[in-house]
Amino acid sequence: MDWMPSERLGTILYHSRIKIQQMNKNITSTLVHIIESVYGSNHLGESKLFATEHISNTKIKVADKTKMIDTIRVINSKQKLDQYLTNCLLKFEGLGIK
């Protein structure tokens, strides 16, 4: 899968928020908060640490949480980390590829 331009990602994050708000809940996915913070950083190590710490404190199923954290630990580029977190968001929003 090719890297997604930041404009496209911004559109996805915006629509994710809209979708959640349309369910009559004024909440934003924890993954959206994580992605916004990670995208704001240029440092891979700090981004990985932030993501793993916040994912470990979520209500995501333990099996999914463990898989996400293990995958993040072996990612070796900021671009791949951003892409992985975006794909996780899409999966949890029901928009992922099977």
C-alpha positions in Angstrom: 0.0 0.0 0.0 1.3 3.4 -0.9 1.8 6.2 1.6 -1.3 8.3 2.1 -0.8 12.1 1.6 -1.5 14.2 4.7 -4.5 15.9 3.1 -6.2 12.5 2.6 -5.3 11.5 6.2 -6.8 14.8 7.5 -10.0 14.0 5.6 -10.2 10.5 7.1 -9.6 11.8 10.6 -12.3 14.4 10.1 -14.8 11.9 8.8 -14.0 9.5 11.7 -14.9 12.2 14.1 -18.1 13.0 12.3 -19.0 9.3 12.2 -18.5 9.0 15.9 -20.4 12.1 16.7 -23.3 11.0 14.5 -23.8 8.0 16.9 -25.1 10.6 19.4 -21.9 10.4 21.4 -19.6 13.4 21.6 -16.5 11.3 21.8 -13.4 11.0 19.6 -11.6 7.7 19.2 -8.5 7.3 21.3 -6.7 6.4 18.2 -7.5 9.8 16.6 -5.8 11.5 19.6 -2.8 9.2 19.3 -2.5 9.8 15.6 -2.7 13.5 15.9 0.0 13.6 18.5 2.3 11.1 16.7 1.9 13.0 13.4 2.9 16.2 15.2 6.3 14.7 16.1 9.3 14.2 13.9 10.9 11.7 16.3 10.3 8.0 15.8 11.4 7.0 19.3 9.2 9.5 21.0 6.2 8.7 18.7 6.5 5.0 19.4 6.7 5.5 23.1 3.7 7.9 23.1 1.7 5.5 21.0 2.5 2.3 23.1 1.8 4.1 26.4 -1.5 5.4 25.3 -2.6 2.2 23.5 -1.8 0.2 26.7 -4.2 2.4 28.6 -7.2 2.1 26.3 -10.3 -0.1 26.4 -9.2 -1.9 23.2 -9.4 -5.7 23.5 -6.3 -7.2 25.1 -5.4 -9.3 22.0 -5.7 -6.4 19.6 -3.8 -4.1 22.0 -1.0 -6.6 22.4 -0.7 -7.1 18.6 -0.7 -3.3 18.0 2.0 -2.7 20.7 4.2 -5.6 19.4 3.9 -4.3 15.8 4.8 -0.7 16.8 7.9 -1.9 18.6 9.4 -3.4 15.4 8.5 -0.5 13.1 11.7 1.3 12.1 10.5 4.4 10.3 8.2 7.3 11.1 6.4 6.9 7.9 5.6 3.3 8.6 4.4 4.2 12.1 2.1 6.8 10.7 0.8 4.4 8.1 0.3 1.6 10.6 -1.7 3.8 13.1 -3.9 5.1 10.3 -4.6 1.5 9.2 -5.5 0.6 12.8 -7.9 3.5 12.9 -9.5 2.4 9.7 -9.8 -1.1 11.0 -11.5 -0.1 14.2 -13.8 2.3 12.3 -14.9 -0.7 10.1 -13.2 0.8 7.0 -10.2 -1.5 6.9 -9.3 -4.0 4.2 -10.0 -7.6 4.9 
